């Protein structure tokens, strides 16, 4: 086979390099930085002049790229990416730049998004992040057409309308750009922020290496007001004209009573008493430990092992006054969660307390009988933080920035939307107006589940809230 004057036969190249190294050793020179044909640590083949991925190469020595990039590419050729440079003829060509596996620490307000995980034809948090990274130069042109090319994975997958003050995303990106995090944030909407990045090993997977998650749920205390007597509920149900219902309200489909401004003012003046607060705390504490939460998700059977989930703690704060409304902050620390699990856990306690149902009902929900537990609104739910196995994911250097973001874009947004649209009252009105439709006869003075509340396998369950929530995270 003939070669041009610029193409050195591989065997001759090896011989010349070996001879050169021998001369350097004899003369006492340092040969530790020797760059020549060597076996790849990735695939075990010779990396010298020849072909790589179908393209002609002249080796990875000086003259093809700088020494640092050459060394990085030799160690990890599949993680190298490209940038545009000019050749001797002035034509543009692609020079490879390294991309590295990192963990991004981020927060976001989920309002207006169809969830965290990238999904074709849906507005998602990951979709926004990927577009911003491409614009900032953190993702090469070659990889800009498919998010899968950067191996993106999240520690906790949140669904529609759910927020996160501290989530972690692992991915491959170009890091050798000055202030790359600042450049990405410039391309992101204000309600999505990257707080920082941590360099990781290539094997790092944000979901697999996440040990547990802490979620927070905010709710106004008026949700624990006793449910109105049945005659009063029947009198009020369906008496409001559709033009009086806010556009986009769930009540449009349900035709339920909408509280008047005077009624809402009275509810917002409610202050939870010590006995009720104690029952709320005792109820949430009943979830702690390893339980079968098949009734707190969808499409799961009692016998499925994945229904067994471990809750480490479930705390309830003292009452907090926000703009004339009293609120509680609930925090649950668990190993992992199923779809809608947290919102259904919150929903059950709300219904138990406001109907004066005994707390002994809660252990019954972990047994085989299948019942319908409507989930609480997504508005109040946010992922506070994730915790990693072995090596903790350290958010502490970004704590001040995270708290400021959480207050402005998550807390204030929750309080504003509730004040403007009465989301929690709307949820309660739907439940009260259609208790039979949702098979809620298990809410009774005896704390037992009657036969008419048990749902047979294959029967569809009806939910009072919109079909979104926290996901299996």
Secondary structure, 3 states (H helix, E strand, C coil): CCCCCCCCCHHHHHHHHHHHHHHHHHCCCCCCCCCCCEECCCCCCEECEEEECCEEEECCCCCCCCHHHHHHHHHCHHHEEEEEEECCCCCEEEEEEECEEEEEEEEECCCCCCECCCCCCCCCHHHHHHHHHHHHCCCCHHHCCCHHHHCCEECCCEECCCEEEEEEEEEEECCCCCCHHHHHHHHCCCCEEEEEEEECCCCCCCCCCEEEEEEEEEEEHHHHCCCCCHHHHHHHCCCCCHHHCCCCCCHHHHCCCCCCHHHHHHHHCCCCCHHHHHHHHHHHHCCCEEEECHHHCCCCCCCCHHHEEEEEEEEECCCEEECCEEEEEEEEEECCCCCCHHHHHHHHHHHHHHCCCCCCHHHHCCCCCCCCCCCCCHHHEEEEEEEECCCCCCCHHHHHHHHHHHHHHHHHHHHHHHHHHCHHHHHHHHHHHCCCCCCCCCCCCCCCCCHHHCCCCCCCCCCCCCCCCECCC
